[in-house]
Amino acid sequence: MKPLMYCLSMLILLFFSCGQSQKHNDNFAEFDYDSEDIFEEDISAEFNEPKPERSQNTNRSLKGYKVMSKQFNLPVGVMPIPKDWMVKQKNKDGILFESEDGVKVYGERFISYFFSNNQQLNYMNQQSGRPVAPVKNISRVIQEDILPHAKSQGLKLVNQFPLPALAQFDKRFDSYLFKGIPENKQFQCIATEWVDKNGDKSIGIIRYFTNHYPTAGGMDWGYTLNAMGAPEHKYESAKKAFINSLVNFQINPQWVQTNNNFYSQKSRQGAAQHQQRMAATNAQGQASRNLGNTYSSISDSSFESWKRRNNMNDAGHSKSINNGIWERTTVSSPNTGQQYYVEGQNNYYWMNQNNEYIGTDNSLYNPNVDNSINNQDWTQYTIEN
């Protein structure tokens, strides 16, 4: 049964290894965690989240699997899993849990993209290493991204159905997390069921999301894949336990508070650094600003969003800022010869009549033909150093 299980586990990786050169976030876990088992009947004692009532028999058959955050050394939460699911140490197949009767659960895979109708914003994201791609709905993800590769591995899609309870959980979890700016995030979950030539069955759950940024522009979209497989005679009971472990994940409020305090502080620091840069520019007698800063506040929840926001800001200047020393470039007007200090070390700079400038490394980019720049007149400046 290994080919079936391995195929499901690696499905996302197979897709993104075919003709794709961009770096993707496809780690096993969204939370960057190591985990441990906790064997206790009352798995809710440490976590205050309410949980659905279960029968006494069901409770006795479950144990808590604690998901640990390496960043804060705190439990993110607890998954209720069957007692016969044993935790696997790190392995090449990516197996998270395995039972003696052949049930295998794999660590989740996460994929996300950015997209905007503003090509300059897309370009800055690409420069920062952020994957950029037009949005696909969940049906297209299944039909175009997953189904062809599953078929090539001998899997047959036999059923699919929505999981609104899991989508509601994802939305609730996300609502607890710090947000730097307004956003509109939606979730949708679909379970797909597969069978291989030997009759072994598996389930792949696509946890799809879109996240629009109304004030900053652009959006994120992507999905997490959770996979489980089992012999035919064990599949139905394993499927119920698998879905239950995801829907009834118990979130640790202490982790939420610690996480939000940390990234709220990071956000304030980022805003303060931005103001310091603006003050330094104004000290040169200029009222210029980099349009890239307009986009630097785009964020979603937690670590990846804060890192991406700073990466985008750096990409707007096309150079990373190391050890608090801000790199600058001297440019001059081709008409007057007047010199200006601009942030970053791009290969090309354009400035308008309002002393706003754009830095880019793309020799073909011309803001005068970019409809997203409000039809302003831009002049290419000469780099002096």
Secondary structure, DSSP 8 states (H G I E B T S, - for coil): -HHHHHHHHHHHHHHHTSS--S-----S-TT-EEEEEE--S-TTTT---------HHHHHTEEEEEEEETTTTEEEEEEEEETT-EE--S-TT-EEEE-TTS-EEE--EEEEEEE-S-HHHHHHHHHTT--B-----HHHIIIIIIHHHHHHTT-EEEEEEE-HHHHHHHHHHHHTS--SS--EEEEEEEEEEEE-TT--EEEEEEEEEEEE-TTT--EEEEEEEEEEEE-HHHHHHHHHHHHHHHHT-EE-HHHHHHHHHHHHHHHHHHHHHHHHHHHHHHHTT---EEGGGGGTT---SHHHHHHHHHHHHHHHHTS--BTTB--EEEEE-TTT--EEEEES--SEEEE-TTSEEEEES-TT--GGG-GGGTT---EEEEE--
